[in-house]
Amino acid sequence: MDIHGFGLGRGAFRFKLVVALFVLFLANAGLVAAHSVTLLRSEPVAGAVLDQSPKQIVAKFSEELNPNGSTLQIFTEQDKPVGDDTGKLDLKDLDHATLVLLISKPVPDGNYRVKWQATLLDGDSTTGVFVFTVGKNTAPPKPIPAAVASAAAADPSTTTTFLAILGGTAAVIALGVVAVTVAKRKK
């Protein structure tokens, strides 16, 4: 039985339709998985040893941030918050991709962790940590566990890259199926 002039039986038509929808699903999944924010730079630079307390902490990201949910906080090496302030979106940055934390009272010599959360406009969120030291005679900071280390130093994960490639390939295949179907329909 010919379905809608495609020259396909009912079962073959449904099979191709399910395959096309699955391919479009994979394309969308790959694009969604590839969407994440990256810490581009920080002040002080991660791992820096400073002579004196910084007056502010700055974190610049790869994408525009949502001011609701994007934070920047400084902690001691013992994970105690330094002050009550959290960083805010720098409205002077036209890209709206920078968080700034003003340090009202200088921090004493020691090792510090800056924990950040970057929330994108679509609600996706990424967290990370970087460290810095105040005082030349301060012992080096303890290593940050891999589970909480900053995503800034990492390249996109293999899984994310694979899904992005798979999604792009799936989109091309889906377009090919549509093109073949339209071409057969015109005959």
C-alpha positions in Angstrom: 0.0 0.0 0.0 1.4 3.4 -1.0 1.5 5.9 1.9 1.0 9.6 0.9 2.7 9.2 -2.5 6.1 8.2 -0.9 6.2 4.8 -2.5 6.5 3.2 0.9 4.4 0.6 2.6 2.9 1.6 5.9 5.6 -0.2 8.0 8.5 1.3 6.0 7.1 4.8 6.2 6.7 4.5 10.0 10.2 3.1 10.4 11.7 6.0 8.4 9.7 8.5 10.4 10.8 7.0 13.7 14.5 7.0 12.5 14.2 10.6 11.4 12.7 11.7 14.7 15.4 9.8 16.6 18.1 11.5 14.6 16.6 14.9 15.3 16.5 14.0 19.0 20.2 13.1 19.0 21.0 16.4 17.2 19.2 18.3 19.9 20.9 16.3 22.7 24.3 17.0 21.3 23.7 20.7 21.0 22.3 20.9 24.6 25.2 18.9 26.0 27.7 21.2 24.3 26.4 24.3 26.0 28.5 25.3 29.0 30.3 28.3 30.4 34.0 28.5 31.0 36.1 30.8 33.3 38.4 32.6 30.9 40.5 34.6 33.3 40.6 35.7 36.9 42.2 38.4 39.0 44.2 37.4 40.9 45.3 34.7 38.5 44.7 31.2 39.8 47.7 30.1 41.9 49.0 33.6 42.3 51.2 34.6 45.3 50.5 38.2 46.2 52.5 40.5 48.5 49.3 42.0 49.9 45.5 41.5 49.9 43.8 42.1 46.7 41.2 44.9 46.7 38.8 42.9 44.5 38.4 39.4 42.9 37.4 39.4 39.2 36.2 36.4 37.2 35.6 36.7 33.4 33.5 34.0 31.7 32.9 32.9 28.2 29.2 33.8 28.0 26.7 36.3 29.3 25.6 35.6 32.9 22.3 35.8 34.7 22.8 38.1 37.7 20.4 35.8 39.7 22.4 32.8 40.6 25.9 33.9 39.5 28.1 34.3 42.6 31.7 34.7 43.6 32.9 34.1 47.2 36.2 34.0 49.0 37.0 31.3 51.6 39.9 30.5 53.8 41.8 27.2 53.3 39.7 25.8 56.1 36.6 26.6 54.0 35.4 29.5 56.2 33.8 32.4 54.3 35.8 35.6 54.3 33.2 38.3 55.0 29.6 38.2 54.1 29.9 39.6 50.6 29.3 37.7 47.4 30.4 38.9 44.0 28.0 40.5 41.7 27.7 40.9 37.9 29.9 43.8 36.7 27.4 46.0 34.9 30.3 48.0 33.4 31.2 44.9 31.3 29.1 45.2 28.2 29.2 41.4 27.7 27.7 40.9 31.2 30.2 38.0 31.5 32.2 39.3 34.5 31.7 38.8 38.3 33.4 41.2 40.7 33.8 40.8 44.5 35.0 43.9 46.3 37.1 43.1 49.4 36.2 45.8 52.0 38.7 44.7 54.6 42.2 43.4 53.6 42.6 39.7 54.1 45.6 38.5 56.2 48.4 36.3 54.9 47.2 32.9 54.0 45.8 30.7 51.3 42.3 31.5 49.9 39.8 29.7 47.6 37.5 31.6 45.4 34.4 29.6 44.7 32.2 30.7 41.8 28.9 29.8 40.3 28.2 31.0 36.8 24.5 30.8 35.8 23.6 31.4 32.2 20.5 33.3 30.9 18.9 29.9 30.1 19.4 28.7 33.7 22.3 26.3 33.0 24.9 26.6 35.8 28.6 25.7 36.2 30.7 25.9 39.4 34.4 26.1 40.0 37.2 27.1 42.4 40.5 28.8 42.0 43.1 29.5 44.7 45.5 32.3 45.5 48.0 33.1 48.3 48.6 36.3 50.2 52.1 36.6 51.7 55.4 35.4 50.3 56.2 33.3 53.4 52.9 31.5 53.4 53.0 27.7 52.9 51.6 26.6 49.5 47.9 25.8 49.4 46.6 22.3 49.7 45.6 20.9 46.4 41.9 21.3 45.5 40.2 18.0 45.1 39.5 17.1 41.4 35.8 17.0 42.1 35.7 20.7 42.9 38.5 22.0 40.8 37.8 24.8 38.4 36.5 24.0 35.0 38.5 26.9 33.7 41.7 24.9 33.2 40.0 22.0 31.5 39.2 21.7 27.8 35.7 20.6 26.9 35.2 17.1 28.0 35.5 14.2 25.6 31.9 13.3 26.2 30.6 16.8 25.4 32.7 17.0 22.3 31.5 13.5 21.2 27.9 14.5 21.7 28.4 17.7 19.8 29.9 15.9 16.8 27.2 13.2 17.1 24.5 15.9 17.2 25.9 17.6 14.1 26.1 14.4 12.2 22.6 13.5 13.2 21.3 16.8 11.9 23.0 16.3 8.6 21.5 12.8 8.3 18.1 14.2 9.2 18.3 16.8 6.5 19.4 14.1 4.1 16.3 12.0 4.9 14.0 15.0 4.4 15.7 15.9 1.1 15.4 12.3 -0.2 11.7 12.1 0.9 10.9 15.4 -0.8 12.7 14.3 -4.0 10.8 11.0 -4.1 7.5 12.9 -3.5 8.1 15.2 -6.5 8.6 12.2 -8.9 
